């Protein structure tokens, strides 16, 4: 899964590590662990994940929309 964060960094996450919302959320939190200002907001879950077309992906539908 290709992931671009709010500060412009790009990550590639293997599908098997992010196929559940919980595992994706953990990787996102790890990525922002040492990012000033926005990091604490991410740790509290204050963010939206956007799909490639700009649509918001809700946690409840993550497993149905994300595919390898």
PDB file as gemmi writes it, atoms N, CA and C in Angstrom:
CRYST1    1.000    1.000    1.000  90.00  90.00  90.00 P 1                      
ATOM      1  N   UNK A   1       0.854  -1.160   0.000  1.00  0.00           N  
ATOM      2  CA  UNK A   1       0.000   0.000   0.000  1.00  0.00           C  
ATOM      3  C   UNK A   1       0.906   1.231   0.000  1.00  0.00           C  
ATOM      4  N   UNK A   2       0.677   2.133  -0.936  1.00  0.00           N  
ATOM      5  CA  UNK A   2       1.427   3.389  -0.975  1.00  0.00           C  
ATOM      6  C   UNK A   2       0.716   4.406  -0.095  1.00  0.00           C  
ATOM      7  N   UNK A   3       1.479   5.018   0.780  1.00  0.00           N  
ATOM      8  CA  UNK A   3       0.928   5.943   1.765  1.00  0.00           C  
ATOM      9  C   UNK A   3       1.735   7.234   1.748  1.00  0.00           C  
ATOM     10  N   UNK A   4       1.048   8.356   1.576  1.00  0.00           N  
ATOM     11  CA  UNK A   4       1.688   9.673   1.654  1.00  0.00           C  
ATOM     12  C   UNK A   4       1.073  10.401   2.832  1.00  0.00           C  
ATOM     13  N   UNK A   5       1.915  10.864   3.740  1.00  0.00           N  
ATOM     14  CA  UNK A   5       1.387  11.474   4.959  1.00  0.00           C  
ATOM     15  C   UNK A   5       1.171  12.975   4.815  1.00  0.00           C  
ATOM     16  N   UNK A   6       0.679  13.576   5.875  1.00  0.00           N  
ATOM     17  CA  UNK A   6       0.296  14.990   5.867  1.00  0.00           C  
ATOM     18  C   UNK A   6       1.480  15.937   5.722  1.00  0.00           C  
ATOM     19  N   UNK A   7       2.685  15.451   5.966  1.00  0.00           N  
ATOM     20  CA  UNK A   7       3.857  16.309   5.813  1.00  0.00           C  
ATOM     21  C   UNK A   7       4.627  15.987   4.532  1.00  0.00           C  
ATOM     22  N   UNK A   8       4.028  15.146   3.676  1.00  0.00           N  
ATOM     23  CA  UNK A   8       4.600  14.862   2.366  1.00  0.00           C  
ATOM     24  C   UNK A   8       5.521  13.661   2.269  1.00  0.00           C  
ATOM     25  N   UNK A   9       5.727  12.949   3.358  1.00  0.00           N  
ATOM     26  CA  UNK A   9       6.577  11.756   3.299  1.00  0.00           C  
ATOM     27  C   UNK A   9       5.821  10.620   2.632  1.00  0.00           C  
ATOM     28  N   UNK A  10       6.553   9.756   1.929  1.00  0.00           N  
ATOM     29  CA  UNK A  10       5.936   8.623   1.243  1.00  0.00           C  
ATOM     30  C   UNK A  10       6.437   7.320   1.853  1.00  0.00           C  
ATOM     31  N   UNK A  11       5.506   6.395   2.050  1.00  0.00           N  
ATOM     32  CA  UNK A  11       5.811   5.083   2.616  1.00  0.00           C  
ATOM     33  C   UNK A  11       5.191   4.011   1.726  1.00  0.00           C  
ATOM     34  N   UNK A  12       5.779   2.831   1.734  1.00  0.00           N  
ATOM     35  CA  UNK A  12       5.164   1.659   1.126  1.00  0.00           C  
ATOM     36  C   UNK A  12       5.014   0.626   2.224  1.00  0.00           C  
ATOM     37  N   UNK A  13       3.772   0.197   2.455  1.00  0.00           N  
ATOM     38  CA  UNK A  13       3.482  -0.803   3.477  1.00  0.00           C  
ATOM     39  C   UNK A  13       3.040  -2.089   2.790  1.00  0.00           C  
ATOM     40  N   UNK A  14       3.627  -3.227   3.140  1.00  0.00           N  
ATOM     41  CA  UNK A  14       3.168  -4.501   2.576  1.00  0.00           C  
ATOM     42  C   UNK A  14       1.709  -4.760   2.958  1.00  0.00           C  
ATOM     43  N   UNK A  15       0.946  -5.251   2.007  1.00  0.00           N  
ATOM     44  CA  UNK A  15      -0.485  -5.477   2.224  1.00  0.00           C  
ATOM     45  C   UNK A  15      -0.751  -6.309   3.470  1.00  0.00           C  
ATOM     46  N   UNK A  16       0.013  -7.383   3.663  1.00  0.00           N  
ATOM     47  CA  UNK A  16      -0.265  -8.271   4.798  1.00  0.00           C  
ATOM     48  C   UNK A  16      -0.098  -7.567   6.149  1.00  0.00           C  
ATOM     49  N   UNK A  17       0.618  -6.443   6.169  1.00  0.00           N  
ATOM     50  CA  UNK A  17       0.789  -5.693   7.419  1.00  0.00           C  
ATOM     51  C   UNK A  17      -0.299  -4.653   7.646  1.00  0.00           C  
ATOM     52  N   UNK A  18      -1.096  -4.346   6.607  1.00  0.00           N  
ATOM     53  CA  UNK A  18      -2.095  -3.281   6.748  1.00  0.00           C  
ATOM     54  C   UNK A  18      -3.489  -3.706   6.305  1.00  0.00           C  
ATOM     55  N   UNK A  19      -3.730  -5.003   6.199  1.00  0.00           N  
ATOM     56  CA  UNK A  19      -5.049  -5.430   5.714  1.00  0.00           C  
ATOM     57  C   UNK A  19      -6.155  -5.190   6.736  1.00  0.00           C  
ATOM     58  N   UNK A  20      -5.804  -4.994   7.999  1.00  0.00           N  
ATOM     59  CA  UNK A  20      -6.817  -4.620   8.996  1.00  0.00           C  
ATOM     60  C   UNK A  20      -6.597  -3.156   9.386  1.00  0.00           C  
ATOM     61  N   UNK A  21      -7.670  -2.503   9.786  1.00  0.00           N  
ATOM     62  CA  UNK A  21      -7.575  -1.102  10.202  1.00  0.00           C  
ATOM     63  C   UNK A  21      -6.637  -0.953  11.395  1.00  0.00           C  
ATOM     64  N   UNK A  22      -6.739  -1.863  12.351  1.00  0.00           N  
ATOM     65  CA  UNK A  22      -5.916  -1.780  13.559  1.00  0.00           C  
ATOM     66  C   UNK A  22      -4.428  -1.781  13.209  1.00  0.00           C  
ATOM     67  N   UNK A  23      -4.022  -2.646  12.300  1.00  0.00           N  
ATOM     68  CA  UNK A  23      -2.604  -2.704  11.938  1.00  0.00           C  
ATOM     69  C   UNK A  23      -2.177  -1.462  11.149  1.00  0.00           C  
ATOM     70  N   UNK A  24      -3.051  -0.943  10.304  1.00  0.00           N  
ATOM     71  CA  UNK A  24      -2.737   0.288   9.567  1.00  0.00           C  
ATOM     72  C   UNK A  24      -2.601   1.456  10.537  1.00  0.00           C  
ATOM     73  N   UNK A  25      -3.515   1.528  11.468  1.00  0.00           N  
ATOM     74  CA  UNK A  25      -3.487   2.596  12.467  1.00  0.00           C  
ATOM     75  C   UNK A  25      -2.178   2.573  13.263  1.00  0.00           C  
ATOM     76  N   UNK A  26      -1.711   1.392  13.620  1.00  0.00           N  
ATOM     77  CA  UNK A  26      -0.458   1.277  14.374  1.00  0.00           C  
ATOM     78  C   UNK A  26       0.730   1.790  13.564  1.00  0.00           C  
ATOM     79  N   UNK A  27       0.779   1.455  12.264  1.00  0.00           N  
ATOM     80  CA  UNK A  27       1.879   1.939  11.430  1.00  0.00           C  
ATOM     81  C   UNK A  27       1.832   3.456  11.272  1.00  0.00           C  
ATOM     82  N   UNK A  28       0.643   3.998  11.130  1.00  0.00           N  
ATOM     83  CA  UNK A  28       0.504   5.456  11.020  1.00  0.00           C  
ATOM     84  C   UNK A  28       1.000   6.123  12.298  1.00  0.00           C  
ATOM     85  N   UNK A  29       0.609   5.594  13.432  1.00  0.00           N  
ATOM     86  CA  UNK A  29       1.057   6.165  14.706  1.00  0.00           C  
ATOM     87  C   UNK A  29       2.574   6.085  14.847  1.00  0.00           C  
ATOM     88  N   UNK A  30       3.165   4.972  14.417  1.00  0.00           N  
ATOM     89  CA  UNK A  30       4.622   4.838  14.471  1.00  0.00           C  
ATOM     90  C   UNK A  30       5.302   5.870  13.578  1.00  0.00           C  
ATOM     91  N   UNK A  31       4.722   6.110  12.402  1.00  0.00           N  
ATOM     92  CA  UNK A  31       5.304   7.060  11.457  1.00  0.00           C  
ATOM     93  C   UNK A  31       5.311   8.480  12.010  1.00  0.00           C  
ATOM     94  N   UNK A  32       4.356   8.807  12.877  1.00  0.00           N  
ATOM     95  CA  UNK A  32       4.241  10.158  13.417  1.00  0.00           C  
ATOM     96  C   UNK A  32       4.735  10.273  14.855  1.00  0.00           C  
ATOM     97  N   UNK A  33       5.384   9.253  15.350  1.00  0.00           N  
ATOM     98  CA  UNK A  33       5.813   9.237  16.741  1.00  0.00           C  
ATOM     99  C   UNK A  33       6.686  10.442  17.106  1.00  0.00           C  
ATOM    100  N   UNK A  34       7.566  10.847  16.210  1.00  0.00           N  
ATOM    101  CA  UNK A  34       8.505  11.936  16.516  1.00  0.00           C  
ATOM    102  C   UNK A  34       8.283  13.161  15.627  1.00  0.00           C  
ATOM    103  N   UNK A  35       7.051  13.373  15.193  1.00  0.00           N  
ATOM    104  CA  UNK A  35       6.728  14.540  14.364  1.00  0.00           C  
ATOM    105  C   UNK A  35       6.093  15.605  15.256  1.00  0.00           C  
ATOM    106  N   UNK A  36       6.755  16.751  15.332  1.00  0.00           N  
ATOM    107  CA  UNK A  36       6.254  17.845  16.177  1.00  0.00           C  
ATOM    108  C   UNK A  36       4.920  18.373  15.667  1.00  0.00           C  
ATOM    109  N   UNK A  37       4.177  18.948  16.528  1.00  0.00           N  
ATOM    110  CA  UNK A  37       2.897  19.627  16.311  1.00  0.00           C  
ATOM    111  C   UNK A  37       1.796  18.661  15.885  1.00  0.00           C  
ATOM    112  N   UNK A  38       1.916  18.026  14.727  1.00  0.00           N  
ATOM    113  CA  UNK A  38       0.837  17.162  14.244  1.00  0.00           C  
ATOM    114  C   UNK A  38       0.882  15.765  14.883  1.00  0.00           C  
ATOM    115  N   UNK A  39       2.058  15.324  15.309  1.00  0.00           N  
ATOM    116  CA  UNK A  39       2.219  13.985  15.873  1.00  0.00           C  
ATOM    117  C   UNK A  39       1.253  13.642  16.994  1.00  0.00           C  
ATOM    118  N   UNK A  40       1.107  14.509  18.001  1.00  0.00           N  
ATOM    119  CA  UNK A  40       0.173  14.206  19.090  1.00  0.00           C  
ATOM    120  C   UNK A  40      -1.277  14.058  18.618  1.00  0.00           C  
ATOM    121  N   UNK A  41      -1.660  14.819  17.607  1.00  0.00           N  
ATOM    122  CA  UNK A  41      -3.021  14.696  17.068  1.00  0.00           C  
ATOM    123  C   UNK A  41      -3.217  13.331  16.410  1.00  0.00           C  
ATOM    124  N   UNK A  42      -2.192  12.872  15.694  1.00  0.00           N  
ATOM    125  CA  UNK A  42      -2.255  11.555  15.053  1.00  0.00           C  
ATOM    126  C   UNK A  42      -2.356  10.471  16.119  1.00  0.00           C  
ATOM    127  N   UNK A  43      -1.570  10.590  17.177  1.00  0.00           N  
ATOM    128  CA  UNK A  43      -1.595   9.594  18.249  1.00  0.00           C  
ATOM    129  C   UNK A  43      -2.982   9.478  18.868  1.00  0.00           C  
ATOM    130  N   UNK A  44      -3.743  10.570  18.850  1.00  0.00           N  
ATOM    131  CA  UNK A  44      -5.101  10.567  19.403  1.00  0.00           C  
ATOM    132  C   UNK A  44      -6.149  10.154  18.376  1.00  0.00           C  
ATOM    133  N   UNK A  45      -5.701   9.832  17.157  1.00  0.00           N  
ATOM    134  CA  UNK A  45      -6.631   9.382  16.127  1.00  0.00           C  
ATOM    135  C   UNK A  45      -7.329  10.495  15.376  1.00  0.00           C  
ATOM    136  N   UNK A  46      -6.796  11.705  15.444  1.00  0.00           N  
ATOM    137  CA  UNK A  46      -7.415  12.856  14.776  1.00  0.00           C  
ATOM    138  C   UNK A  46      -6.864  13.009  13.361  1.00  0.00           C  
ATOM    139  N   UNK A  47      -7.307  12.163  12.456  1.00  0.00           N  
ATOM    140  CA  UNK A  47      -6.879  12.224  11.059  1.00  0.00           C  
ATOM    141  C   UNK A  47      -7.875  11.452  10.200  1.00  0.00           C  
ATOM    142  N   UNK A  48      -7.827  11.712   8.910  1.00  0.00           N  
ATOM    143  CA  UNK A  48      -8.594  10.954   7.922  1.00  0.00           C  
ATOM    144  C   UNK A  48      -7.610  10.313   6.964  1.00  0.00           C  
ATOM    145  N   UNK A  49      -7.926   9.121   6.519  1.00  0.00           N  
ATOM    146  CA  UNK A  49      -7.158   8.500   5.441  1.00  0.00           C  
ATOM    147  C   UNK A  49      -7.905   8.760   4.147  1.00  0.00           C  
ATOM    148  N   UNK A  50      -7.167   9.180   3.151  1.00  0.00           N  
ATOM    149  CA  UNK A  50      -7.761   9.500   1.863  1.00  0.00           C  
ATOM    150  C   UNK A  50      -7.332   8.458   0.838  1.00  0.00           C  
ATOM    151  N   UNK A  51      -8.277   8.054  -0.003  1.00  0.00           N  
ATOM    152  CA  UNK A  51      -7.972   7.142  -1.092  1.00  0.00           C  
ATOM    153  C   UNK A  51      -7.294   7.877  -2.234  1.00  0.00           C  
ATOM    154  N   UNK A  52      -6.892   7.151  -3.273  1.00  0.00           N  
ATOM    155  CA  UNK A  52      -6.166   7.766  -4.387  1.00  0.00           C  
ATOM    156  C   UNK A  52      -6.965   8.833  -5.136  1.00  0.00           C  
ATOM    157  N   UNK A  53      -8.289   8.788  -5.033  1.00  0.00           N  
ATOM    158  CA  UNK A  53      -9.126   9.781  -5.708  1.00  0.00           C  
ATOM    159  C   UNK A  53      -9.598  10.884  -4.766  1.00  0.00           C  
ATOM    160  N   UNK A  54      -9.016  10.942  -3.561  1.00  0.00           N  
ATOM    161  CA  UNK A  54      -9.346  11.992  -2.615  1.00  0.00           C  
ATOM    162  C   UNK A  54     -10.515  11.691  -1.698  1.00  0.00           C  
ATOM    163  N   UNK A  55     -11.072  10.501  -1.795  1.00  0.00           N  
ATOM    164  CA  UNK A  55     -12.199  10.141  -0.938  1.00  0.00           C  
ATOM    165  C   UNK A  55     -11.701   9.702   0.440  1.00  0.00           C  
ATOM    166  N   UNK A  56     -12.486  10.005   1.471  1.00  0.00           N  
ATOM    167  CA  UNK A  56     -12.153   9.580   2.831  1.00  0.00           C  
ATOM    168  C   UNK A  56     -12.486   8.097   2.966  1.00  0.00           C  
ATOM    169  N   UNK A  57     -11.559   7.336   3.545  1.00  0.00           N  
ATOM    170  CA  UNK A  57     -11.790   5.918   3.813  1.00  0.00           C  
ATOM    171  C   UNK A  57     -12.042   5.776   5.307  1.00  0.00           C  
ATOM    172  N   UNK A  58     -13.236   5.378   5.659  1.00  0.00           N  
ATOM    173  CA  UNK A  58     -13.599   5.202   7.065  1.00  0.00           C  
ATOM    174  C   UNK A  58     -13.014   3.903   7.613  1.00  0.00           C  
ATOM    175  N   UNK A  59     -12.658   3.891   8.894  1.00  0.00           N  
ATOM    176  CA  UNK A  59     -12.119   2.668   9.497  1.00  0.00           C  
ATOM    177  C   UNK A  59     -13.031   1.458   9.314  1.00  0.00           C  
ATOM    178  N   UNK A  60     -14.335   1.677   9.347  1.00  0.00           N  
ATOM    179  CA  UNK A  60     -15.293   0.573   9.257  1.00  0.00           C  
ATOM    180  C   UNK A  60     -15.285  -0.112   7.891  1.00  0.00           C  
ATOM    181  N   UNK A  61     -14.818   0.559   6.848  1.00  0.00           N  
ATOM    182  CA  UNK A  61     -14.824  -0.042   5.510  1.00  0.00           C  
ATOM    183  C   UNK A  61     -13.417  -0.336   4.989  1.00  0.00           C  
ATOM    184  N   UNK A  62     -12.409  -0.058   5.778  1.00  0.00           N  
ATOM    185  CA  UNK A  62     -11.016  -0.257   5.364  1.00  0.00           C  
ATOM    186  C   UNK A  62     -10.791  -1.651   4.790  1.00  0.00           C  
ATOM    187  N   UNK A  63     -11.176  -2.683   5.509  1.00  0.00           N  
ATOM    188  CA  UNK A  63     -10.886  -4.055   5.081  1.00  0.00           C  
ATOM    189  C   UNK A  63     -11.584  -4.432   3.783  1.00  0.00           C  
ATOM    190  N   UNK A  64     -12.654  -3.725   3.433  1.00  0.00           N  
ATOM    191  CA  UNK A  64     -13.386  -4.023   2.205  1.00  0.00           C  
ATOM    192  C   UNK A  64     -12.839  -3.264   0.999  1.00  0.00           C  
ATOM    193  N   UNK A  65     -12.172  -2.157   1.239  1.00  0.00           N  
ATOM    194  CA  UNK A  65     -11.680  -1.322   0.148  1.00  0.00           C  
ATOM    195  C   UNK A  65     -10.216  -1.551  -0.195  1.00  0.00           C  
ATOM    196  N   UNK A  66      -9.416  -1.908   0.788  1.00  0.00           N  
ATOM    197  CA  UNK A  66      -7.982  -2.054   0.566  1.00  0.00           C  
ATOM    198  C   UNK A  66      -7.686  -3.443   0.027  1.00  0.00           C  
ATOM    199  N   UNK A  67      -6.922  -3.467  -1.053  1.00  0.00           N  
ATOM    200  CA  UNK A  67      -6.555  -4.745  -1.663  1.00  0.00           C  
ATOM    201  C   UNK A  67      -5.138  -4.659  -2.206  1.00  0.00           C  
ATOM    202  N   UNK A  68      -4.495  -5.807  -2.345  1.00  0.00           N  
ATOM    203  CA  UNK A  68      -3.108  -5.798  -2.835  1.00  0.00           C  
ATOM    204  C   UNK A  68      -3.015  -5.360  -4.296  1.00  0.00           C  
TER     205      UNK A  68                                                      
END                                                                             
